[in-house]
Amino acid sequence: MIKITETSIWQEYEYGLSYQRNMEFNEKFPIYEKFKNGDQWPEPTKRTANLPRPVFNIVDFFVRTKKSAVLNQTIRLNFKPTETKEEDLERATKGASDFTDFTRNLWEKIDQDRLNDDFVEDAATLGTGILHYYWESSDINMRNNKSYFGELRGETIDPLNIFFGNPQEEDVQKQPYIIISSRVSASKVTEFAKEMGLTEYNFEGDNDVSNEGYDTTKFENKADGKITVLTKYYRENGEVVFSKSTKTKILCEGVPLTPRNNLKDEDTEDGFAMTLYPIIVFTWKRRKKSIFGAGEVEGIIPNQKAINFNIAMMLLSVQQCAWPKILSKTGAIRQQITNMPGEIITDYYAGGGDGIKYMQPPNISYIGVNLTERIFELSRVTSGVTEIATGENFSSNISAAAIIAMQNQAKAPIDNIQKRFYRAIKEIGKIFEQFYKAYFIVPQNIIVRDEKGDENIRCFIGEEYSDIDFSLSVDVGAVGTYSESLSLSMLDKLYDRNEITLDEYLELAPPNAVPFKEELKSMRRR
C-alpha cells in the first residue's frame, strides 16, 4: 500500500484541528448555531415521544439585541497625516483626504455593512468573528476598457476554518502563520494549478467532510466534487507571503502578498511591501490565553434548556389532564367511551351510589410559570438585555431625550464589546491602507457628494502615498431610533423661542425626517 505524503501545510492544519478538538470547539460551535436557529431539542425517544417540544428562543433574542446594540452607530474611518516635514505635509494632507473619501466609496462597493453584520453575529454566537480581505485579480475589467486589473474583496471566515500558529497569542499580527481552510470545487483547483504552471495536475473531488463541523457543510453537491484547499499566510523578511496546498500537493509557495510590479526595486528595500496579515479577529468576550473568545450563547444555553423544559412540563400536564379520568366500579360500563360532545354514558352499576364518576384533576401549579419568568428575567439582567435596551416599555409620553438617556445607560454592559469592535474597524482601515498603497497603482475615481447631493469626482492613485504614514481614527455618529426625533425636538424648541429662523430650521433638520427639505428650500428662495 502506497503511503500518502502530506504537505507541511497540511500537517500544520492537523495541529490546528487538534487544538480546536481539545478546546471542544468542533462540538460546541455547531450546538451554539443550532440553539440560535431554534433547533433546541434532542431527537425523540420511545419514552419522550409524547413530550411537547416548545421553543421560546431567548438565545436568538439575546444575540439579535446585543448585535443591534453594537452596530447601532454609523462608522466612518478617517485618515490623518503624521508627517512633520513641511515639504511633505501638503501631499500627506491630500493623501489623507483621498484615503478617507475613497474608503467611503469602497465601503459601499464591497458591502462592508453586510460584512460587519456577519462579523459581529459570528462573534456574538461563537465568541470570535473573523474578516479576511484579499485581492481578486481579473482580466474582465481590462476587456471592458477599465483601468484597473482587479478588485479588493472581503469575506467572513468561520472560526472552525481558521488555524493560528500560536493560538495562545491574542494579537493576530504576532502569529507565526495563519491557515484558512476551504472546500473548493476540483475544477477550480485544477484551473488554479494550471495558472501556476502545474499542468500535470488534474484534481478530483474527495468528498471528505470529516473535518467539517456543521451539519450543513457535510452535504455537498456531487456534480462537481470538492477538495480541501489550505491558504497559509506567513512572513519572509517581514513581508507577508502566502502558499496554497491540498492534502498532498503544493499549488503555490511563498507568493508575496505585494504585487511585484509595484515594487520600485526588487533587489532593495526601497519599495513598499505589505507587512500586515489581511485578517481581522474580533472577540466578543476575552478568553484568557486564547485568540478565540467566548460568545453570548455559551452561557445562555442552560437557561434556554430550563425554560423550554419547564414549559414542556406544563404543557404535558395540561395535555394529560385535558380529559378527566373516569373512575368506574365493576360492571358499571358496557360501552366504549369516546368523549364525543353530547355523548350519553349509561351507568349499569346495580349497587348503591354512582358506578361511574370523573376523578378530580389536580390543580395546575404556578410554580413552574413563576420559575420560568424568574429564569428569563435573571437571564436578561445578567446579560444586559433589559426592557430599556430593547425599548419594550417606552410609551409615547416619554421624550426622545429621556429615551436616549435611558438607552445609553442600559448600553453600559456592552460598552467594552463595542469598543473592541471599533478597534477591529480601525484595524480594517490599516488593511485598506496597505492595499491602497500596494495595488491601486492606476487612477481610481473618488465620488464625493456635497450637502446639496451633487457629485464631485476626482482621481486617486494609492501608490503615490506609499512613502507616507497615516494615523487612523474611527468617527462614530448616533443613528438610534430616536436620534432624529431628539434633533427635531431640539429644533422645535429653538424655533418656538425665535432662536433660529425657518430657513435655519430647514438647514439643520435631518434629511430623513424632512425628505422634501431641498424642494422646500428651493421654493422659499423663489
C-alpha positions as CSV (number, residue, x, y, z in Angstrom):
1,M,0.0,0.0,0.0
2,I,1.4,3.4,-1.1
3,K,1.6,5.9,1.8
4,I,0.2,9.3,1.0
5,T,2.7,12.0,1.8
6,E,1.1,15.0,3.4
7,T,2.4,18.5,2.8
8,S,3.9,20.5,5.6
9,I,1.0,22.9,5.5
10,W,-1.5,20.0,5.9
11,Q,0.5,18.9,9.0
12,E,0.2,22.4,10.5
13,Y,-3.5,22.3,9.7
14,E,-3.8,19.0,11.6
15,Y,-2.1,20.7,14.6
16,G,-4.8,23.4,14.4
17,L,-7.6,20.9,14.2
18,S,-6.1,19.1,17.3
19,Y,-6.2,22.4,19.3
20,Q,-9.8,23.0,18.3
21,R,-10.8,19.5,19.3
22,N,-9.0,19.8,22.6
23,M,-10.9,23.1,23.2
24,E,-14.1,21.2,22.0
25,F,-14.9,24.0,19.5
26,N,-15.8,21.4,16.9
27,E,-18.5,20.1,19.2
28,K,-19.7,23.3,20.8
29,F,-19.9,25.7,17.9
30,P,-22.4,23.6,15.9
31,I,-24.5,23.4,19.1
32,Y,-24.5,27.2,19.5
33,E,-25.7,27.6,15.9
34,K,-28.4,25.1,16.4
35,F,-29.7,26.8,19.5
36,K,-29.7,30.2,17.9
37,N,-31.6,28.8,14.9
38,G,-34.2,27.2,17.2
39,D,-33.1,23.5,17.0
40,Q,-33.1,23.1,20.8
41,W,-34.5,19.6,21.5
42,P,-32.8,16.2,21.1
43,E,-34.3,13.6,18.8
44,P,-37.4,12.0,20.5
45,T,-37.1,8.5,22.1
46,K,-39.7,5.9,22.9
47,R,-40.1,7.4,26.4
48,T,-40.3,11.0,25.2
49,A,-42.4,10.5,22.0
50,N,-45.4,12.3,23.5
51,L,-43.5,15.1,25.2
52,P,-44.3,18.6,23.9
53,R,-41.2,20.4,22.5
54,P,-41.9,24.1,22.7
55,V,-39.1,26.6,21.7
56,F,-39.1,30.1,23.2
57,N,-35.9,31.2,21.6
58,I,-34.2,33.6,24.0
59,V,-30.8,32.7,22.5
60,D,-31.7,34.3,19.2
61,F,-33.4,37.2,21.0
62,F,-30.3,38.0,23.1
63,V,-27.9,37.7,20.1
64,R,-30.0,39.9,17.9
65,T,-30.5,42.5,20.6
66,K,-26.8,42.8,21.6
67,K,-25.7,42.7,18.0
68,S,-28.0,45.6,17.2
69,A,-26.6,47.5,20.2
70,V,-23.1,47.1,18.9
71,L,-24.0,48.1,15.3
72,N,-26.4,50.9,16.1
73,Q,-23.9,53.7,15.2
74,T,-22.7,55.0,11.9
75,I,-19.0,54.4,11.5
76,R,-16.5,56.4,9.4
77,L,-12.8,55.8,9.0
78,N,-10.7,59.0,8.9
79,F,-7.1,59.0,7.8
80,K,-4.8,61.8,9.2
81,P,-1.3,62.7,8.2
82,T,1.5,62.1,10.6
83,E,4.2,64.0,8.6
84,T,6.0,66.8,10.3
85,K,8.3,67.9,7.4
86,E,6.9,71.0,5.8
87,E,7.7,69.8,2.2
88,D,5.7,66.6,2.7
89,L,2.8,68.0,4.8
90,E,0.7,69.2,1.8
91,R,1.0,65.9,0.0
92,A,0.3,64.0,3.2
93,T,-2.8,66.1,3.9
94,K,-4.1,65.5,0.3
95,G,-3.4,61.7,0.7
96,A,-5.3,61.5,4.0
97,S,-8.3,63.2,2.3
98,D,-8.1,60.9,-0.7
99,F,-7.8,57.8,1.5
100,T,-10.7,58.9,3.7
101,D,-13.1,59.7,0.8
102,F,-12.1,56.6,-1.2
103,T,-12.7,54.4,1.8
104,R,-16.3,55.7,1.9
105,N,-16.7,54.7,-1.7
106,L,-15.1,51.3,-1.1
107,W,-17.3,50.7,2.0
108,E,-20.3,50.6,-0.2
109,K,-18.7,48.8,-3.1
110,I,-17.6,45.7,-1.0
111,D,-20.8,46.0,1.1
112,Q,-18.8,46.4,4.4
113,D,-22.0,46.9,6.4
114,R,-23.1,43.4,5.5
115,L,-19.6,42.1,6.4
116,N,-19.8,43.9,9.7
117,D,-23.2,42.3,10.4
118,D,-21.9,38.8,9.8
119,F,-18.7,39.6,11.6
120,V,-20.5,40.7,14.8
121,E,-23.1,37.9,14.6
122,D,-20.3,35.3,14.5
123,A,-18.6,36.9,17.5
124,A,-21.8,37.1,19.5
125,T,-22.7,33.5,18.7
126,L,-19.3,31.7,18.6
127,G,-17.2,34.1,20.5
128,T,-15.0,35.1,17.6
129,G,-15.6,36.9,14.4
130,I,-13.0,36.7,11.5
131,L,-12.7,39.0,8.5
132,H,-10.4,38.3,5.6
133,Y,-9.5,40.7,2.8
134,Y,-8.0,39.7,-0.5
135,W,-7.3,41.0,-4.0
136,E,-9.3,39.3,-6.7
137,S,-7.4,39.6,-9.9
138,S,-9.4,39.6,-13.1
139,D,-8.9,40.5,-16.8
140,I,-12.6,41.2,-17.2
141,N,-12.1,44.8,-16.3
142,M,-9.3,45.2,-18.9
143,R,-11.6,43.7,-21.6
144,N,-14.2,46.3,-20.6
145,N,-11.7,49.1,-21.0
146,K,-11.4,49.6,-17.3
147,S,-8.1,51.0,-16.0
148,Y,-7.6,48.5,-13.1
149,F,-6.8,44.8,-13.0
150,G,-8.8,43.5,-10.1
151,E,-10.8,44.4,-7.0
152,L,-10.4,44.3,-3.3
153,R,-12.8,41.8,-1.7
154,G,-13.8,40.9,1.8
155,E,-15.3,37.8,3.4
156,T,-16.1,36.4,6.8
157,I,-14.3,33.2,7.9
158,D,-15.9,30.7,10.3
159,P,-13.7,30.2,13.4
160,L,-13.7,26.5,12.7
161,N,-12.0,27.2,9.3
162,I,-9.0,29.3,10.6
163,F,-5.9,28.0,12.4
164,F,-3.3,30.1,14.1
165,G,0.3,29.1,14.6
166,N,0.1,30.2,18.2
167,P,-3.5,30.1,19.4
168,Q,-2.4,31.4,22.9
169,E,-1.2,34.7,21.3
170,E,-4.1,37.1,21.2
171,D,-2.5,39.6,18.7
172,V,-3.2,38.3,15.2
173,Q,-0.3,40.3,13.8
174,K,2.2,38.4,16.1
175,Q,1.1,35.0,14.7
176,P,3.9,32.9,13.1
177,Y,1.4,31.8,10.5
178,I,-2.3,31.7,9.8
179,I,-4.1,28.9,7.8
180,I,-7.5,29.2,6.2
181,S,-9.3,26.1,5.0
182,S,-12.0,26.0,2.4
183,R,-13.8,23.4,0.3
184,V,-13.3,24.3,-3.4
185,S,-14.6,22.6,-6.5
186,A,-12.0,20.3,-8.1
187,S,-12.3,22.0,-11.4
188,K,-11.4,25.4,-10.0
189,V,-8.4,23.9,-8.1
190,T,-7.2,22.3,-11.4
191,E,-7.6,25.6,-13.2
192,F,-5.6,27.4,-10.5
193,A,-2.9,24.8,-10.7
194,K,-2.6,25.3,-14.4
195,E,-2.3,29.1,-13.9
196,M,0.6,28.3,-11.5
197,G,2.3,26.2,-14.3
198,L,1.3,22.8,-12.8
199,T,-0.1,21.5,-16.0
200,E,0.2,17.8,-14.9
201,Y,-2.3,18.2,-12.1
202,N,-5.9,17.2,-12.6
203,F,-7.8,17.1,-9.3
204,E,-10.9,15.2,-8.5
205,G,-13.4,15.6,-5.6
206,D,-12.6,13.6,-2.4
207,N,-16.0,14.0,-0.6
208,D,-14.0,14.1,2.6
209,V,-16.0,16.3,5.0
210,S,-14.8,14.6,8.2
211,N,-13.2,17.8,9.4
212,E,-16.2,20.0,8.8
213,G,-18.1,20.9,11.9
214,Y,-21.6,21.9,10.8
215,D,-24.3,19.6,9.5
216,T,-25.0,21.9,6.6
217,T,-21.3,21.6,5.4
218,K,-21.4,17.8,5.4
219,F,-23.8,17.6,2.4
220,E,-22.2,18.7,-0.8
221,N,-23.3,18.8,-4.4
222,K,-21.8,15.7,-6.0
223,A,-22.0,17.2,-9.5
224,D,-18.6,18.9,-9.1
225,G,-16.7,17.3,-6.3
226,K,-14.8,19.4,-3.8
227,I,-11.5,19.1,-2.1
228,T,-10.0,21.0,0.9
229,V,-7.6,23.8,-0.1
230,L,-5.4,25.5,2.6
231,T,-4.2,29.1,2.3
232,K,-1.3,29.8,4.6
233,Y,-0.2,33.4,5.4
234,Y,3.3,33.9,6.9
235,R,6.2,36.3,6.8
236,E,9.5,36.2,5.0
237,N,11.9,39.0,5.9
238,G,9.0,40.9,7.4
239,E,6.8,40.8,4.3
240,V,3.6,38.8,4.2
241,V,3.6,35.9,1.7
242,F,1.1,33.1,1.1
243,S,1.1,29.5,0.0
244,K,-1.7,27.2,-1.2
245,S,-1.9,23.5,-0.8
246,T,-4.2,20.5,-0.9
247,K,-3.5,17.5,1.3
248,T,-0.8,16.1,-1.0
249,K,0.1,18.9,-3.5
250,I,1.6,22.3,-3.1
251,L,-0.2,24.7,-5.5
252,C,2.0,27.7,-4.9
253,E,4.6,28.6,-2.3
254,G,5.9,31.9,-0.9
255,V,4.0,34.2,-3.1
256,P,4.3,37.8,-1.9
257,L,1.1,39.5,-1.0
258,T,2.5,42.6,-2.5
259,P,2.3,42.6,-6.3
260,R,5.9,42.6,-7.6
261,N,5.2,45.0,-10.4
262,N,4.6,47.6,-7.7
263,L,8.0,47.4,-6.1
264,K,10.3,50.1,-7.1
265,D,13.4,47.8,-6.9
266,E,13.0,44.1,-6.1
267,D,16.7,44.0,-5.1
268,T,16.4,46.7,-2.4
269,E,14.2,47.6,0.5
270,D,13.1,50.9,-1.1
271,G,9.8,49.6,-2.4
272,F,6.6,49.3,-0.4
273,A,5.8,45.8,1.0
274,M,2.7,44.6,2.8
275,T,3.6,43.6,6.3
276,L,0.2,43.1,7.9
277,Y,-1.9,39.9,7.7
278,P,-5.1,40.8,5.9
279,I,-7.1,39.2,8.7
280,I,-9.1,40.8,11.5
281,V,-10.1,39.0,14.7
282,F,-12.9,40.3,16.9
283,T,-13.6,38.6,20.2
284,W,-16.9,39.1,21.9
285,K,-15.6,38.3,25.4
286,R,-11.9,37.7,26.1
287,R,-10.9,34.1,26.8
288,K,-7.7,34.0,28.9
289,K,-4.6,33.0,26.9
290,S,-6.5,32.3,23.7
291,I,-7.0,34.2,20.4
292,F,-10.6,32.7,20.4
293,G,-13.2,34.5,22.5
294,A,-16.3,33.4,24.4
295,G,-19.7,34.2,22.9
296,E,-23.1,35.2,24.2
297,V,-24.7,31.8,23.5
298,E,-22.3,29.7,25.6
299,G,-23.8,31.0,28.9
300,I,-27.4,31.1,27.9
301,I,-27.9,27.5,26.7
302,P,-28.5,26.1,30.2
303,N,-31.1,28.8,30.9
304,Q,-32.7,28.1,27.5
305,K,-33.0,24.4,28.3
306,A,-34.6,25.1,31.7
307,I,-37.2,27.5,30.2
308,N,-38.1,25.0,27.4
309,F,-38.3,22.1,29.8
310,N,-40.4,23.9,32.4
311,I,-42.9,25.0,29.7
312,A,-42.9,21.5,28.2
313,M,-43.8,20.0,31.6
314,M,-46.6,22.5,32.0
315,L,-47.9,21.7,28.5
316,L,-47.6,18.0,29.2
317,S,-49.6,18.4,32.4
318,V,-52.4,20.2,30.5
319,Q,-52.2,17.6,27.8
320,Q,-52.6,14.7,30.2
321,C,-55.4,16.4,32.2
322,A,-57.4,17.8,29.2
323,W,-59.9,14.9,29.5
324,P,-60.6,13.9,33.2
325,K,-60.0,10.3,34.1
326,I,-63.2,8.1,34.7
327,L,-63.5,6.1,37.9
328,S,-65.7,3.1,37.3
329,K,-67.0,0.2,39.5
330,T,-67.1,-3.3,38.2
331,G,-70.0,-3.8,35.7
332,A,-70.9,-0.1,35.5
333,I,-69.6,0.5,31.9
334,R,-70.8,-1.6,29.0
335,Q,-70.0,0.8,26.1
336,Q,-66.9,2.3,24.5
337,I,-66.4,5.9,25.8
338,T,-65.3,8.3,23.0
339,N,-65.5,11.7,24.8
340,M,-67.6,12.9,21.9
341,P,-69.6,16.1,22.8
342,G,-73.2,15.2,23.9
343,E,-72.3,11.5,24.4
344,I,-74.6,9.7,26.9
345,I,-73.0,7.2,29.2
346,T,-75.2,4.6,30.9
347,D,-74.3,3.6,34.4
348,Y,-75.2,-0.1,34.9
349,Y,-73.9,-0.4,38.4
350,A,-76.5,-2.3,40.5
351,G,-75.2,-1.4,43.9
352,G,-75.8,1.8,45.9
353,G,-74.3,5.1,44.8
354,D,-72.6,6.0,41.5
355,G,-70.9,3.4,39.5
356,I,-69.2,6.0,37.2
357,K,-67.7,9.3,38.1
358,Y,-65.0,11.6,37.0
359,M,-61.8,11.9,39.0
360,Q,-61.0,15.4,40.1
361,P,-57.8,16.5,38.2
362,P,-55.1,18.1,40.2
363,N,-54.8,21.9,40.2
364,I,-52.1,23.3,37.9
365,S,-49.2,24.6,39.9
366,Y,-48.0,28.1,39.1
367,I,-44.5,27.4,40.5
368,G,-43.3,26.4,37.0
369,V,-44.7,29.6,35.5
370,N,-43.1,31.8,38.1
371,L,-39.8,29.9,37.9
372,T,-39.7,30.3,34.1
373,E,-40.4,34.0,34.4
374,R,-37.7,34.3,37.0
375,I,-35.1,32.5,34.9
376,F,-35.9,34.7,32.0
377,E,-35.7,37.9,34.0
378,L,-32.4,36.9,35.6
379,S,-31.0,36.0,32.2
380,R,-31.9,39.4,30.9
381,V,-30.4,41.2,33.9
382,T,-27.1,39.3,33.8
383,S,-26.8,39.6,30.0
384,G,-27.7,43.3,29.9
385,V,-30.7,42.7,27.6
386,T,-33.2,44.7,29.7
387,E,-36.5,46.1,28.6
388,I,-35.0,49.6,28.4
389,A,-32.3,48.3,26.0
390,T,-35.0,46.7,23.7
391,G,-37.4,49.6,24.1
392,E,-40.3,47.5,25.2
393,N,-41.7,49.7,28.0
394,F,-41.4,53.0,26.2
395,S,-44.7,55.0,25.8
396,S,-45.5,57.9,23.6
397,N,-45.4,60.2,26.6
398,I,-41.7,59.7,27.2
399,S,-39.5,62.3,25.4
400,A,-36.8,61.3,22.9
401,A,-34.1,62.8,25.2
402,A,-35.2,60.6,28.1
403,I,-35.4,57.5,26.0
404,I,-31.9,58.0,24.6
405,A,-30.5,58.8,28.1
406,M,-32.1,55.5,29.4
407,Q,-30.8,53.5,26.5
408,N,-27.3,54.9,26.8
409,Q,-27.4,53.8,30.5
410,A,-28.7,50.4,29.6
411,K,-25.9,50.0,27.0
412,A,-23.2,50.0,29.7
413,P,-22.9,46.2,29.7
414,I,-21.9,46.1,26.1
415,D,-19.6,49.2,26.2
416,N,-16.4,47.1,26.2
417,I,-17.7,44.9,23.4
418,Q,-18.5,47.9,21.3
419,K,-15.0,49.4,21.9
420,R,-13.4,46.2,20.8
421,F,-15.5,46.3,17.7
422,Y,-14.3,49.9,17.0
423,R,-10.7,48.7,17.4
424,A,-11.4,46.0,14.9
425,I,-12.8,48.6,12.5
426,K,-9.6,50.6,12.9
427,E,-7.5,47.5,12.1
428,I,-9.7,47.2,8.9
429,G,-8.6,50.7,8.0
430,K,-4.9,49.7,8.3
431,I,-5.5,46.7,6.0
432,F,-7.2,49.0,3.5
433,E,-4.3,51.4,3.6
434,Q,-1.9,48.5,2.7
435,F,-4.0,47.5,-0.3
436,Y,-4.3,51.1,-1.4
437,K,-0.5,51.6,-1.4
438,A,0.3,48.2,-3.0
439,Y,-2.5,47.6,-5.5
440,F,-4.0,50.9,-6.5
441,I,-1.3,51.9,-9.0
442,V,-3.6,53.4,-11.7
443,P,-6.1,56.2,-11.3
444,Q,-9.3,55.4,-9.4
445,N,-12.4,57.6,-9.2
446,I,-13.4,59.1,-5.9
447,I,-17.1,60.2,-5.9
448,V,-17.9,62.8,-3.2
449,R,-21.4,64.1,-2.6
450,D,-21.8,67.6,-1.2
451,E,-24.5,68.9,1.0
452,K,-26.8,69.5,-1.9
453,G,-26.4,66.0,-3.2
454,D,-24.3,67.0,-6.2
455,E,-21.5,64.6,-7.1
456,N,-17.9,65.7,-7.4
457,I,-15.3,63.3,-9.0
458,R,-11.6,63.3,-8.6
459,C,-8.8,60.8,-9.3
460,F,-6.8,58.8,-6.7
461,I,-3.6,56.7,-7.0
462,G,-2.8,55.0,-3.8
463,E,0.8,54.1,-4.8
464,E,1.7,57.8,-4.8
465,Y,1.4,57.8,-1.0
466,S,3.3,54.6,-0.3
467,D,6.1,56.5,1.5
468,I,3.6,58.5,3.7
469,D,2.5,57.3,7.1
470,F,-1.1,57.9,8.2
471,S,-2.9,57.6,11.5
472,L,-6.4,56.4,11.8
473,S,-9.4,57.3,13.8
474,V,-13.0,55.9,13.9
475,D,-15.7,58.5,14.0
476,V,-19.0,57.3,15.4
477,G,-22.3,59.0,14.9
478,A,-25.6,58.2,16.6
479,V,-28.3,56.8,14.3
480,G,-30.5,55.3,17.0
481,T,-34.3,55.0,16.5
482,Y,-34.9,58.2,18.5
483,S,-31.9,60.3,17.4
484,E,-33.8,62.1,14.6
485,S,-36.8,62.7,17.0
486,L,-34.4,64.2,19.5
487,S,-32.9,66.5,16.9
488,L,-36.3,67.7,15.7
489,S,-37.5,68.1,19.3
490,M,-34.5,70.4,20.0
491,L,-35.0,72.4,16.7
492,D,-38.7,72.8,17.6
493,K,-37.8,74.4,20.9
494,L,-35.3,76.7,19.4
495,Y,-37.8,77.7,16.7
496,D,-40.6,78.3,19.2
497,R,-38.3,80.6,21.1
498,N,-37.3,82.5,17.9
499,E,-33.7,81.5,18.4
500,I,-33.5,80.3,14.8
501,T,-35.3,81.2,11.6
502,L,-37.3,78.9,9.4
503,D,-34.5,78.7,6.9
504,E,-32.0,77.7,9.6
505,Y,-34.5,75.1,10.9
506,L,-34.7,73.5,7.4
507,E,-31.0,73.6,7.0
508,L,-30.4,71.8,10.3
509,A,-33.3,69.3,10.0
510,P,-32.3,65.6,9.5
511,P,-32.7,64.7,5.8
512,N,-34.7,61.5,6.6
513,A,-37.1,63.4,8.9
514,V,-37.7,66.1,6.2
515,P,-37.3,64.3,2.8
516,F,-38.6,67.3,0.9
517,K,-36.2,69.7,2.5
518,E,-34.3,70.7,-0.7
519,E,-37.6,71.3,-2.6
520,L,-39.0,73.4,0.3
521,K,-35.7,75.4,0.5
522,S,-35.8,76.0,-3.3
523,M,-39.5,77.2,-3.1
524,R,-38.6,79.6,-0.3
525,R,-35.7,81.0,-2.4
526,R,-38.0,81.6,-5.4
